[in-house]
Amino acid sequence: MNNLSKNPFKIKAMFSSIAPRYDFLNRLLSFGRDIYWRRFAVNQLTDAGGGLFLDVATGTGDVAIEIVRQHVFNTRVVGIDFSAGMLKMGTAKIVEKGYQKQIDLCFGDATFLPFEDKTFDAAIIAFGIRNLSDYKSGIKEMMRVIKEGGRVVVLEFPRIQNRLFRKPFHLYLTKVLPCIGEIVSGGKGAYKYLPNSVLDFPEPEELKKIMEHAGLRAVTYSKLTFGVVAVHIGIK
């Protein structure tokens, strides 16, 4: 791996700086596929219709909103993030959509969640786990705060394994994405860190083993869009 620096204070500042353009860039840089990826991941959370869900590294709240959209009745979501800038954007979006009674956003550390054991029915983290200083602790914390039989869902960009798609994706990730990201967001350096964080992240099979080692069972994963993203599901 690349020995990527994951200083929490620097990452927090970076995400707050790009927060105003974050949603637009997600749509642009993924060619709109990020909407489908989140929808697919949220669909893996539970077979039940409602419940109390935890959205870790919620950012601007897209996953929390998707949970409410898919599970209309008797659903509440708590979203947690360590970036004040992201939470500000997420809060405004939730109010705009009228979901403030169903979604609560709060400030906190994903590696030390401020919740009691077995609080939530399920937990999800989307495009956030690779930014944690210790993603193994993040997985353990998510497992700790969900009830027995609940699911932990992880949506992330892995190191791509598809041979035909690997080279063009690597070129896009390391050359095109940083250039567009910096021009649009004005966040110099932010969109250089993000590709490096993808290249530094474990492959899907390795992450599966990490989740199993944390205590989750029946861990499976699905690769989407030629393996650009992977969705892992584990049961407590």
N, C-alpha and C positions, 0 to 999 in steps of 0.2 A: 504494500500500500504506500501512499504518498506522504505519510506522517503529517497530514493536514492539520494546521493549527485550528483548534475549535475553542478559542477563548470566548466564554459566554458573554462577556461585556462587549466585545467587538461584534459578535454575531447579532446580539440584541440591537446594537446601534445600527448595524447594516440593514436589518429588516425594518426597523423604524424609518430609516431614510428612504427606502423604496416603497413603503406602504401605500402612498397615494396612487402609484401606478401599478401596483402589484397585480390586481385582478386583470387589468387590461393586458399586461405583459404575459400573464398565464394563458389567456386566450390566444394572443398573437403567437407566442413562441411554441405553443403546443398545437397550433392550427385548430384550436377549438376542442381538441381531444381530451383536455383535462376535465371537461364537464362529464364526459362519458366515464372516464376513469374513476372519478369520485362517486358517480352514481352506482357503478358496479361495486365499488368497495363498500358503500353504505348498505347495499342490498345484501351483503354477506353478514351483517351484524347480528341478525336474529330472525327467527321464523315467526316470532310473535308480532302482534300489531303495535304495541306500545311499550313504554318503560322509561327508565331513567338512564340516559346515555352520557358517556364522557367523550368529548372531542379534545384530544391532546394536541398541543401546538396548533390551535384552531385558526391562527392567523386572522384573516378577515371574515371568518365564519362561514365559508362556503359549505364545508362538510356539515356543520351544525344545521344549517338551513336545509340541506339535502335530507338529513335525517328526519326533520319535521315534515318535509314534503312527502317523503315515502311512508312515514308512520304518522298519519294525520291525527289519530285519536289517542288520548291518554299518553302523550309523549312529552318528555322534558329533556332538555340537553344542557349540560354544563360544558362550556368551552374554556380551556385554559391556555394561556400563552405568556411568554416572558417579554414580549415586545409591546410596549405601551402604544406605539404608533399603529401596529396592526390591530390591536384591540379597539382603538379609537375608530378606525375605518370599519371594523366589524360591527361595532355597536350601532353606528349610523345606518349601516345596511339592514341590520335586524329591525331597527325602529321603522325604517322606510317600508319594510315588507310586513310590518305588523306582527312580528314574532316575539316581541319582548316578554310576553307572558310564558312562552315555552322555552326560550333560550336565555341562559344567564352566562355572561362572559366574565372571567376573572383573571387576575394576574397571578402567575405562579410558575414554579420550576417543574418540568416534566420528570426530572430524576428524583424529585422529592415531593410527591403530590400531597396537597394539604387536605386529604380526605381520609375518613375512617375505612377500615377494611370492609370489603363486601358491601360497598355503598351502591354501586352501579350494576345495571343489568348487562352492559357491554361497554367496551371502550374501543376507540379508533384513533389512529394517528395517520395523517396523510401528508406526505412530502415534508415531514418534520423530523423523523427519527434520525436521519443521517446528519442532522445539524446538532444533535445532542452531544455533549462532551463525553457522555457514557451511555450509549444506546442500550446496553445490556441492563443497566439500572432502570432505564426508562421502561423497558419491557416488563421487568419484574414489578415495577410500581403499578403499571396498568393492570397486571394480573392481580396484584394485592387488593386493589380497590373494586374489583368486580366480584359478583356473586358466583358461587359454585355453579358450574354449567354455563356460565357466561362466556362470551367470545372476545378475544382481542384481535383486531383487524389492523394490519399494517399495509399502507399503500406507499410505495416508494420507487424511485428510479434505481435499478440495480446496474452493475456493470453489465453491459449488453453482451449476450452470448451468440446471438444469431450471426453466423459468419457472413452472410450476404449483406446484412444491414449494419454490421459492426463498424466498418470503415466510414461509410457516409454519415452515420450517426455520430461517430467520434469527431469527424470534421465539423459537423453542425454544432455539436456540443461545445467544442473548444475554440472554434473560430467565429462562426456566424452568431451564435446565441450571445456571447459576451459583447460583441459589437452592437447588436440591436438593443440588447438590454441596457447598456450604458447610455446609448443615444436617447432612448425613450425615457428611462427613469432618472437619468442624471446622476445615478449612484455609481460613481467610478469605483471599480474593484469588486462590487457586489456580484456582478455577473461573470466574474472570473472565479470567485470563490465557489459559486454554485456548481459549475461543471466539475471542478476539482473534487467537490464533496460527493458527486455521483461516482467518479472514477475511484474514489477511496472506499466506497461502500461495498459490503460483501455481496457475493453472488446469491441468487435465490436459495440454492441448496444449503449454503452456509448459514444464511439467516434462519432458515427452517431449523437447523440444528441449534442455533442460539436460542430460539424460542422454546424448543423442547428442553434445553438445558435449564431454562428459567422456570420450568415446571408445567408449561402448557402441553396439552395432549392433542392427538389427532391433527397435528399441524399440516396444512396443505397450502399450496399456492397456485395462482394462475398468472400466466404472463399475458399481457395485453399489448396490442399494436407492435408486433414483431419483437416483443420482449423489451420494449422501451420502459415499461413499468411492470411491476409485479405486485400482486395483492396476496398477502399471507393471512391465513386465518388459523388461530389456535383456540382451544377450549380449555377452560380452567377445570 
